[in-house]
């Protein structure tokens, strides 16, 4: 065998168009003498499809040479090429590389966003080794169903939404594989998914209860008092701000993670929220939101505390992270524990967003304006309202955002005043 290394563990042979595939861990990876038993395959150029075709792998180099000759003859006659010899692992890696390069497109015919690409990779990491070793055309629907059933049971079972994301990632990969003629059948079609076990997100609180939750983030818990641990206002403010953005501005988790000081105008009391850093997410998630007084005050204090920056994360991570984003899941786990210790019911970021939308409704903000503020494509319809009127014929007039802010500010102030709480007087 001679020639240079090709594609990691493939090397050329003395026969043109015939390659040796070495096993993982073979010393050829370090350009040393082979210490494995390689398999062999042939390649030929398909002039019609403008791509290289491969034969299946053989134990002997002579068999691969003969198979290559057969493949060349079939291509000259215009016959359909044999099924792909690629393994599921090879197709997965090619697909993820195409996603990273922006070549593989989503169902909306757009390059995958960075977060979506991360989710795809994470989902496809759940494919078991025995499935990855199989040829991509040999994976069956029964094997995918067995994977779903396995992930749905046992002490390490996954949530139904996570399992659905795994199945959807397999479907996306096979759709891409079909386009490249690596496979003709998607084994993830018509898979029976587990029952939906998602927790309801309909918990909402009134303004006074939400203000109490924010205020207690600044208060030392009994355990901290017993240990003599002090909690600085700056540290507490950094923990409280993400919840305030969700509850007082309706910001989504990802919008909180990437919010930059350059997106804010503290003089006007407004900010631009976007679903991603690469561009404005289609469907209306990019939007301008106003600040009600509690959030405005908190943002100004944090801005002063960070040295009046003109750019940078509004909610920076507590520790250095590769993504550069705050770990909201870890934050919520820690703060929820504090709330439970103080005998308060925790509220999550998405529930805080639901709370914000509920307040808009109770404050009398019109559904059309509320839908624009929250980044929804269509408003929540009022009973008896004609959907076509709200969706097509209703538009926002100049000044509606400011009016909505005043309505919500008055609503919050009124409800908090009705339920005076000692903890609401935060120490300065």
Buried (B, 14 or more C-beta within 10 A) or exposed (E): BEEEBEEEBBBBBEBEBBBBBBEEEBEBEEEEEBEBEBBBBBBBEBEEEEEEBBBBBBEEBEBBBBBBBEBBEBBEEEEEBBBBBBBBBBBBBBBBEBBBEEEBBBEEEEBBBEBBBEBBBEBBEBBEEEBBEBBBBBBEBEBBBEBBEBBBEEEEBBBBEEBBBBBBBBBBBBBBBEEBBBBEEBBBEEBEBBEEEEEEEEBBBBBBBBBBBBBBBBBBBEEBEEEEEEBEBEEBBBBBBBBBBBBBBBBBBBBBBBBBBEBBEBEEBBBBBBBBBEEEBEEBBBBBBBBBBBBBEBBBBBBEEBEEEEEEBBBBBBEEEEEEBBBBEEBBEEBBEBBEEBEBEBBBBEBBBBBBBBBBBEBEBBBBBBBBBBBBEEBBBEEEEEEEEBBEEBEBEEEBBEBBBEBBBEBBBEBBEEEEEEBBEBEE
